[in-house]
Amino acid sequence: MSGLFKLNILTLLLSFSIAQSQSIFNTLLKNKIFYVHQLRNFIRSEEFKELKNKLGDLNAIDIIYKKSLVLCDYNIKDALFVCALATLDHRKINFKLPLLGFKIPIFLTSESEEQFFKRTSNLPSHIFSNTIDDRDKLQHFFFSAYLTYTNEGRASADKIGLLVEEGEKLGLNLVRDERDILANRLGQNFGLYLHKNPLALPSRFLQPDSIKQNFNLPFKPE
């Protein structure tokens, strides 16, 4: 599990904690986590699986984003946040405490094992390549898009990337993953462009040409 992913989760958990300070009414009716559950249900559905098989993985990513927009009443910021959480492919993460040396597990979903497996199995996996499973890169893409769109710039998303280099000082046992960094950069591009064109879709930024322009690939998109 890469350090970039762990740092992304820390920020998401902080955002969720802030959201929980809303009134009971807002928590019940407007809590983004409710929309996350709905989007996860959709990803698990046979309807989505059939669409993915028929239209391909990149179009399926667009479908996830469009569904999130509908759930969030076309609030782009909320839709990106919901997509980031709905595409998580880890049930828990372990944080190693500095000095003490032991790890604390943090669970990321209330899904049953069966629900979790079905949802993650349905996630689009051929993102950068037709032969490598990249389903775990969706969470990086959408999270970075969310940060960049929210802050109208790359600074916050880039800072998280820089923290990976100092990971050992944080006691998080971080590991640099080039493919995560690529997903992060492409997500930033998407988040920035949404300010110019709110109708933009993720697949535009996941095409082979876009990938080649943004990274010195250690692999070839197929």
Secondary structure, DSSP 4 states (H G I P E B T S, - for coil): --HHHHHHHHHHHHHHHHHTTS-HHHHHHH-HHHHHHHHHHHHHSHHHHHHHHHH-HHHHHHHHHHHHHHHTTT-HHHHHHHHHHHT---SEEEEEPTTT--EEEEE-----HHHHHHHHHHS---SS-SSS--TTHHHHHHHHHHHHHHHTSSHHHHHHHHHHHTHHHHTS-----HHHHHHHHHHHHHHHHHHH-TT--GGGGSSHHHHHHH---SS---
